Amino acid sequence: MAQGNLTTLFASVSANPNFMRFRSLPIGQELAVHDAMEVFSCFEEVRYKREEVLYSAGSASERCVYMILEGNVSVSDLSGNVFSTLQAGDVFGLFSFLDDRQHSATVKVLDDLTLLGLSRSYFDLITLEDPRLGFQLLQFMFRLLSRMSLKLEIEYSALRHYTRSLNSLSIA
């Protein structure tokens, strides 16, 4: 990209209030400003209203990954049992983005929502057209996946600890 085009891109991105929200998130703070601008510019800003269902458990994947910038969503299983609430900085849709599996949960908007979304087809196009940026996006996706893995590991550990403490109480 020509230097003038880069300057224009970075000026427009830095003036975007959602870029500032992205930069305030832990994942956005990990990136150098220039890298954060490039990654941010690959995502589409999407808005949803309260009570909208983004997708349902068992439905076919649109192969998009989403990061919450503002608002929150409930995540429920096929039975409708809510098992999580996601908020700013949380990511969903990553596994179906990666391997085209059906959605395992229903995601419903609790408060007006602003997301950053990235479709797999656009990600694939970027990796072909601009391998350097594609590699940068791939590293970003790995960071997201690592964060999700760590979060699940911590939740699993807490659940095991809770179950053990219940078992020790029932034995006593």
SEDRENDO-937007 format. One record per atom (N, C-alpha, C): residue number from 1; atom name; x, y, z negated. Coordinates in steps of 0.2 Angstrom, whole numbers, padded with zeros to 4 digits. Atoms other than C-alpha are relative to their C-alpha. Layout:
% residues N
num  atomo  px  py  pz
NUM  CA  X  Y  Z;
...
END
This chain:
% residues 172
num  atomo  px  py  pz
1  N  0004  -0006  0000;
1  CA  0000  0000  0000;
1  C  0004  0006  0000;
2  N  -0004  -0006  0000;
2  CA  0007  0017  0004;
2  C  0000  0004  -0006;
3  N  -0001  -0003  0006;
3  CA  0013  0028  -0010;
3  C  -0006  0005  -0001;
4  N  0005  -0004  0001;
4  CA  -0001  0041  -0007;
4  C  -0007  -0004  -0002;
5  N  0006  0004  0002;
5  CA  -0015  0028  -0008;
5  C  0001  -0003  -0007;
6  N  -0001  0002  0007;
6  CA  -0007  0021  -0024;
6  C  -0002  0005  -0005;
7  N  0001  -0006  0005;
7  CA  -0007  0038  -0032;
7  C  -0008  0001  0000;
8  N  0008  -0001  0000;
8  CA  -0026  0040  -0027;
8  C  -0003  -0005  -0004;
9  N  0003  0006  0003;
9  CA  -0030  0023  -0033;
9  C  0001  0001  -0008;
10  N  -0001  -0001  0007;
10  CA  -0022  0026  -0050;
10  C  -0003  0006  -0003;
11  N  0003  -0006  0003;
11  CA  -0029  0043  -0052;
11  C  -0008  -0001  -0001;
12  N  0007  0001  0001;
12  CA  -0047  0037  -0049;
12  C  -0001  -0005  -0006;
13  N  0000  0005  0006;
13  CA  -0044  0022  -0061;
13  C  0001  0003  -0007;
14  N  -0001  -0003  0007;
14  CA  -0037  0032  -0075;
14  C  -0005  0005  -0002;
15  N  0006  -0005  0002;
15  CA  -0052  0044  -0074;
15  C  -0006  -0004  -0002;
16  N  0006  0005  0001;
16  CA  -0064  0029  -0076;
16  C  -0001  -0001  -0007;
17  N  0001  0002  0008;
17  CA  -0071  0028  -0094;
17  C  0000  -0007  -0001;
18  N  0000  0008  0002;
18  CA  -0073  0009  -0092;
18  C  0007  -0002  0000;
19  N  -0007  0002  0000;
19  CA  -0054  0008  -0088;
19  C  0003  0002  -0008;
20  N  -0003  -0002  0007;
20  CA  -0051  0017  -0105;
20  C  -0003  -0006  -0005;
21  N  0003  0005  0004;
21  CA  -0063  0004  -0113;
21  C  0004  -0007  0001;
22  N  -0004  0006  -0001;
22  CA  -0053  -0010  -0105;
22  C  0007  0000  -0003;
23  N  -0006  -0001  0003;
23  CA  -0037  -0003  -0111;
23  C  0000  0000  -0008;
24  N  0001  0000  0007;
24  CA  -0044  -0002  -0129;
24  C  0000  -0007  -0002;
25  N  0001  0007  0002;
25  CA  -0047  -0021  -0129;
25  C  0007  -0003  -0001;
26  N  -0006  0003  0001;
26  CA  -0033  -0032  -0136;
26  C  0003  -0002  0007;
27  N  -0002  0003  -0007;
27  CA  -0031  -0040  -0118;
27  C  0003  0006  0004;
28  N  -0002  -0006  -0004;
28  CA  -0030  -0023  -0110;
28  C  0007  0003  -0003;
29  N  -0006  -0003  0004;
29  CA  -0017  -0017  -0123;
29  C  0007  -0004  0002;
30  N  -0006  0005  -0002;
30  CA  -0005  -0032  -0118;
30  C  0003  0002  0006;
31  N  -0003  -0001  -0006;
31  CA  -0003  -0025  -0101;
31  C  0003  0007  0000;
32  N  -0003  -0006  -0002;
32  CA  0008  -0011  -0095;
32  C  -0005  0004  0003;
33  N  0005  -0004  -0003;
33  CA  -0002  0004  -0089;
33  C  -0001  -0001  0007;
34  N  0000  0001  -0007;
34  CA  0002  0001  -0071;
34  C  -0003  -0007  0002;
35  N  0003  0006  -0001;
35  CA  -0002  -0017  -0072;
35  C  -0008  -0001  -0002;
36  N  0007  0000  0003;
36  CA  -0018  -0014  -0082;
36  C  -0005  0004  0006;
37  N  0004  -0003  -0005;
37  CA  -0024  -0002  -0068;
37  C  -0001  -0004  0006;
38  N  0000  0005  -0006;
38  CA  -0020  -0015  -0054;
38  C  -0005  -0005  -0002;
39  N  0004  0006  0001;
39  CA  -0029  -0029  -0063;
39  C  -0007  0003  -0001;
40  N  0007  -0003  0001;
40  CA  -0044  -0017  -0068;
40  C  -0003  0001  0007;
41  N  0003  -0002  -0006;
41  CA  -0046  -0012  -0050;
41  C  -0002  -0006  0004;
42  N  0002  0006  -0003;
42  CA  -0049  -0030  -0045;
42  C  -0007  -0002  -0002;
43  N  0006  0002  0003;
43  CA  -0064  -0032  -0056;
43  C  -0006  0005  0003;
44  N  0006  -0004  -0001;
44  CA  -0082  -0025  -0052;
44  C  -0003  0001  -0006;
45  N  0004  -0002  0006;
45  CA  -0091  -0016  -0065;
45  C  -0007  -0001  0001;
46  N  0007  0003  -0001;
46  CA  -0108  -0024  -0068;
46  C  -0004  0002  -0006;
47  N  0004  -0002  0005;
47  CA  -0122  -0018  -0079;
47  C  -0007  -0004  0000;
48  N  0006  0003  0001;
48  CA  -0137  -0027  -0087;
48  C  -0004  0003  -0005;
49  N  0005  -0003  0005;
49  CA  -0152  -0022  -0097;
49  C  -0001  -0005  -0006;
50  N  0002  0004  0006;
50  CA  -0157  -0029  -0114;
50  C  -0005  -0005  0002;
51  N  0004  0005  -0001;
51  CA  -0166  -0046  -0113;
51  C  0001  -0004  0007;
52  N  -0002  0003  -0007;
52  CA  -0159  -0050  -0095;
52  C  0004  -0007  -0002;
53  N  -0004  0006  0000;
53  CA  -0153  -0068  -0093;
53  C  0005  0000  0006;
54  N  -0006  0000  -0005;
54  CA  -0136  -0068  -0084;
54  C  0000  -0007  0004;
55  N  0000  0007  -0003;
55  CA  -0137  -0087  -0081;
55  C  -0003  -0005  -0005;
56  N  0003  0005  0004;
56  CA  -0145  -0103  -0088;
56  C  0004  -0006  0000;
57  N  -0004  0007  0001;
57  CA  -0137  -0119  -0095;
57  C  -0003  -0005  0006;
58  N  0002  0005  -0005;
58  CA  -0137  -0132  -0081;
58  C  -0001  0003  0007;
59  N  0001  -0003  -0007;
59  CA  -0138  -0119  -0067;
59  C  0007  0000  0004;
60  N  -0006  0000  -0005;
60  CA  -0126  -0119  -0052;
60  C  0004  0006  -0002;
61  N  -0004  -0005  0001;
61  CA  -0111  -0108  -0055;
61  C  0001  0005  0006;
62  N  -0001  -0005  -0005;
62  CA  -0109  -0091  -0045;
62  C  0008  0000  0001;
63  N  -0007  0000  0000;
63  CA  -0090  -0094  -0049;
63  C  0003  0007  -0001;
64  N  -0002  -0007  0003;
64  CA  -0088  -0077  -0058;
64  C  0002  -0001  -0007;
65  N  -0002  -0001  0007;
65  CA  -0079  -0073  -0074;
65  C  -0002  0007  -0002;
66  N  0002  -0006  0002;
66  CA  -0085  -0059  -0084;
66  C  0004  0002  -0007;
67  N  -0003  -0003  0006;
67  CA  -0077  -0048  -0098;
67  C  -0005  0005  -0002;
68  N  0005  -0005  0002;
68  CA  -0088  -0038  -0109;
68  C  0004  0006  -0002;
69  N  -0003  -0006  0002;
69  CA  -0083  -0020  -0111;
69  C  -0005  0004  -0005;
70  N  0005  -0003  0005;
70  CA  -0099  -0014  -0120;
70  C  -0006  -0004  -0001;
71  N  0006  0003  0001;
71  CA  -0114  -0022  -0128;
71  C  0002  -0007  -0002;
72  N  -0001  0007  0002;
72  CA  -0116  -0041  -0133;
72  C  -0005  -0004  0003;
73  N  0004  0005  -0003;
73  CA  -0124  -0057  -0127;
73  C  -0001  -0005  -0005;
74  N  0001  0006  0004;
74  CA  -0131  -0072  -0135;
74  C  0002  -0006  0005;
75  N  -0002  0006  -0004;
75  CA  -0124  -0089  -0129;
75  C  -0004  -0006  -0004;
76  N  0004  0005  0002;
76  CA  -0136  -0104  -0131;
76  C  0001  -0006  0004;
77  N  -0001  0007  -0003;
77  CA  -0136  -0123  -0127;
77  C  -0007  -0001  0004;
78  N  0006  0002  -0004;
78  CA  -0149  -0132  -0116;
78  C  -0006  0000  -0004;
79  N  0006  0000  0004;
79  CA  -0161  -0133  -0131;
79  C  -0002  0007  -0002;
80  N  0002  -0007  0002;
80  CA  -0161  -0114  -0134;
80  C  0003  0002  -0006;
81  N  -0004  -0002  0007;
81  CA  -0150  -0115  -0150;
81  C  0005  0005  0002;
82  N  -0005  -0005  -0001;
82  CA  -0140  -0099  -0150;
82  C  0006  -0003  -0005;
83  N  -0006  0002  0004;
83  CA  -0122  -0104  -0155;
83  C  0006  0005  0000;
84  N  -0005  -0006  0000;
84  CA  -0112  -0088  -0152;
84  C  -0003  0006  0002;
85  N  0002  -0007  -0003;
85  CA  -0114  -0070  -0149;
85  C  0007  0003  0002;
86  N  -0006  -0003  -0003;
86  CA  -0101  -0062  -0138;
86  C  0000  0008  0000;
87  N  0000  -0007  0000;
87  CA  -0096  -0044  -0139;
87  C  0006  0003  0004;
88  N  -0005  -0004  -0004;
88  CA  -0083  -0031  -0131;
88  C  0007  -0004  -0001;
89  N  -0006  0003  -0001;
89  CA  -0067  -0040  -0126;
89  C  -0001  -0008  0001;
90  N  0001  0008  -0001;
90  CA  -0075  -0058  -0125;
90  C  -0001  -0001  0007;
91  N  0000  0002  -0007;
91  CA  -0075  -0067  -0109;
91  C  -0005  -0006  0000;
92  N  0004  0006  -0001;
92  CA  -0087  -0080  -0102;
92  C  -0001  -0001  0008;
93  N  0000  0003  -0007;
93  CA  -0089  -0090  -0086;
93  C  0007  -0002  0003;
94  N  -0006  0002  -0002;
94  CA  -0071  -0094  -0085;
94  C  0001  -0007  0003;
95  N  -0001  0007  -0002;
95  CA  -0072  -0112  -0084;
95  C  -0004  -0002  0007;
96  N  0003  0001  -0006;
96  CA  -0085  -0112  -0070;
96  C  0003  0004  0006;
97  N  -0004  -0004  -0005;
97  CA  -0074  -0099  -0061;
97  C  0005  -0004  0002;
98  N  -0006  0004  -0001;
98  CA  -0060  -0111  -0062;
98  C  -0001  -0006  0004;
99  N  0001  0006  -0003;
99  CA  -0068  -0127  -0057;
99  C  -0007  -0001  0003;
100  N  0006  0001  -0003;
100  CA  -0085  -0124  -0050;
100  C  -0005  -0005  -0004;
101  N  0005  0004  0004;
101  CA  -0094  -0133  -0064;
101  C  -0007  0003  -0001;
102  N  0006  -0003  0002;
102  CA  -0112  -0130  -0069;
102  C  0001  0004  -0006;
103  N  0000  -0004  0007;
103  CA  -0115  -0117  -0083;
103  C  -0002  -0005  -0005;
104  N  0002  0004  0006;
104  CA  -0115  -0126  -0100;
104  C  -0004  0004  -0005;
105  N  0004  -0004  0004;
105  CA  -0124  -0112  -0108;
105  C  -0004  0005  0003;
106  N  0004  -0005  -0003;
106  CA  -0137  -0099  -0106;
106  C  0003  0007  -0003;
107  N  -0002  -0006  0003;
107  CA  -0131  -0081  -0108;
107  C  -0005  0005  0001;
108  N  0006  -0005  0000;
108  CA  -0144  -0068  -0112;
108  C  0003  0007  -0004;
109  N  -0002  -0007  0002;
109  CA  -0141  -0049  -0115;
109  C  -0004  0002  -0006;
110  N  0003  -0002  0007;
110  CA  -0144  -0043  -0133;
110  C  -0001  0008  0000;
111  N  0000  -0007  0000;
111  CA  -0140  -0025  -0130;
111  C  0003  0002  0007;
112  N  -0002  -0002  -0006;
112  CA  -0137  -0015  -0114;
112  C  0007  -0002  0001;
113  N  -0007  0004  0000;
113  CA  -0121  -0023  -0107;
113  C  0003  0003  0006;
114  N  -0004  -0002  -0006;
114  CA  -0107  -0017  -0096;
114  C  0006  -0005  0000;
115  N  -0004  0005  -0001;
115  CA  -0096  -0030  -0089;
115  C  0005  0001  0005;
116  N  -0004  0000  -0006;
116  CA  -0081  -0032  -0078;
116  C  0000  -0007  0003;
117  N  0001  0006  -0003;
117  CA  -0084  -0046  -0066;
117  C  0005  -0001  0006;
118  N  -0004  0002  -0005;
118  CA  -0073  -0056  -0054;
118  C  -0002  -0006  0003;
119  N  0002  0006  -0003;
119  CA  -0079  -0068  -0041;
119  C  0006  -0004  0002;
120  N  -0006  0004  -0003;
120  CA  -0068  -0083  -0036;
120  C  0002  0001  0007;
121  N  -0001  -0001  -0007;
121  CA  -0070  -0079  -0018;
121  C  0005  0006  0001;
122  N  -0004  -0006  0000;
122  CA  -0063  -0061  -0021;
122  C  0007  -0002  -0003;
123  N  -0006  0002  0003;
123  CA  -0049  -0068  -0032;
123  C  0004  -0004  0005;
124  N  -0004  0004  -0005;
124  CA  -0044  -0081  -0018;
124  C  0002  0005  0006;
125  N  -0002  -0004  -0005;
125  CA  -0044  -0067  -0005;
125  C  0006  0005  -0002;
126  N  -0005  -0004  0003;
126  CA  -0033  -0056  -0016;
126  C  0007  -0004  0000;
127  N  -0006  0004  0000;
127  CA  -0021  -0070  -0018;
127  C  0003  -0002  0007;
128  N  -0002  0001  -0007;
128  CA  -0020  -0073  0001;
128  C  0003  0007  0003;
129  N  -0002  -0007  -0003;
129  CA  -0019  -0054  0005;
129  C  0006  0003  -0003;
130  N  -0005  -0003  0004;
130  CA  -0008  -0048  -0009;
130  C  0003  -0005  -0005;
131  N  -0002  0005  0005;
131  CA  0002  -0062  -0017;
131  C  0003  0002  -0006;
132  N  -0002  -0003  0006;
132  CA  0010  -0051  -0029;
132  C  -0005  0002  -0005;
133  N  0005  -0002  0004;
133  CA  -0006  -0044  -0036;
133  C  -0004  -0007  -0002;
134  N  0003  0006  0001;
134  CA  -0013  -0062  -0034;
134  C  0003  -0003  -0006;
135  N  -0003  0003  0006;
135  CA  0000  -0068  -0046;
135  C  -0001  0003  -0006;
136  N  0002  -0004  0006;
136  CA  -0003  -0054  -0058;
136  C  -0007  -0002  -0003;
137  N  0007  0002  0002;
137  CA  -0022  -0059  -0058;
137  C  0001  -0007  -0003;
138  N  0000  0007  0003;
138  CA  -0017  -0077  -0061;
138  C  0003  0000  -0007;
139  N  -0003  -0001  0007;
139  CA  -0006  -0072  -0076;
139  C  -0005  0002  -0005;
140  N  0006  -0003  0004;
140  CA  -0021  -0062  -0082;
140  C  -0005  -0005  -0002;
141  N  0004  0005  0002;
141  CA  -0032  -0077  -0081;
141  C  0003  -0005  -0004;
142  N  -0003  0005  0005;
142  CA  -0020  -0088  -0090;
142  C  0000  0003  -0007;
143  N  0001  -0003  0007;
143  CA  -0020  -0075  -0104;
143  C  -0007  -0001  -0003;
144  N  0007  0001  0003;
144  CA  -0039  -0076  -0105;
144  C  -0001  -0007  -0002;
145  N  0000  0007  0002;
145  CA  -0038  -0095  -0105;
145  C  0003  -0002  -0006;
146  N  -0004  0001  0006;
146  CA  -0025  -0095  -0118;
146  C  -0004  0003  -0006;
147  N  0004  -0003  0005;
147  CA  -0036  -0083  -0129;
147  C  -0006  -0005  -0002;
148  N  0006  0004  0002;
148  CA  -0051  -0094  -0127;
148  C  0002  -0007  -0003;
149  N  -0003  0006  0003;
149  CA  -0041  -0110  -0131;
149  C  0001  0001  -0007;
150  N  -0002  -0001  0007;
150  CA  -0034  -0102  -0147;
150  C  -0007  0001  -0004;
151  N  0007  -0002  0004;
151  CA  -0052  -0095  -0152;
151  C  -0003  -0007  -0001;
152  N  0003  0007  0002;
152  CA  -0059  -0113  -0150;
152  C  0004  -0004  -0005;
153  N  -0004  0004  0005;
153  CA  -0045  -0121  -0159;
153  C  -0001  0003  -0007;
154  N  0001  -0003  0007;
154  CA  -0047  -0109  -0174;
154  C  -0008  -0001  -0002;
155  N  0007  0002  0002;
155  CA  -0066  -0112  -0174;
155  C  -0001  -0007  -0001;
156  N  0000  0007  0001;
156  CA  -0064  -0130  -0173;
156  C  0003  -0002  -0007;
157  N  -0003  0000  0007;
157  CA  -0052  -0129  -0188;
157  C  -0004  0002  -0005;
158  N  0005  -0002  0005;
158  CA  -0064  -0119  -0198;
158  C  -0005  -0004  -0001;
159  N  0006  0005  0000;
159  CA  -0078  -0131  -0194;
159  C  0003  -0006  -0004;
160  N  -0003  0006  0004;
160  CA  -0067  -0146  -0200;
160  C  0001  0002  -0007;
161  N  -0001  -0002  0007;
161  CA  -0062  -0136  -0216;
161  C  -0007  0000  -0003;
162  N  0006  -0001  0003;
162  CA  -0080  -0132  -0219;
162  C  -0004  -0007  -0001;
163  N  0003  0006  0000;
163  CA  -0086  -0150  -0216;
163  C  0004  -0004  -0006;
164  N  -0004  0003  0006;
164  CA  -0072  -0157  -0228;
164  C  -0002  0003  -0006;
165  N  0002  -0003  0006;
165  CA  -0077  -0145  -0241;
165  C  -0007  -0002  -0002;
166  N  0006  0003  0002;
166  CA  -0095  -0151  -0240;
166  C  0000  -0007  -0002;
167  N  -0001  0007  0002;
167  CA  -0090  -0169  -0241;
167  C  0003  0000  -0007;
168  N  -0002  0000  0006;
168  CA  -0080  -0165  -0256;
168  C  -0005  0002  -0006;
169  N  0005  -0002  0004;
169  CA  -0094  -0157  -0264;
169  C  -0005  -0005  -0001;
170  N  0005  0005  0001;
170  CA  -0106  -0171  -0261;
170  C  0003  -0006  -0003;
171  N  -0004  0006  0004;
171  CA  -0093  -0184  -0268;
171  C  0000  0002  -0007;
172  N  -0001  -0002  0007;
172  CA  -0091  -0174  -0284;
172  C  -0007  -0001  -0004;
END
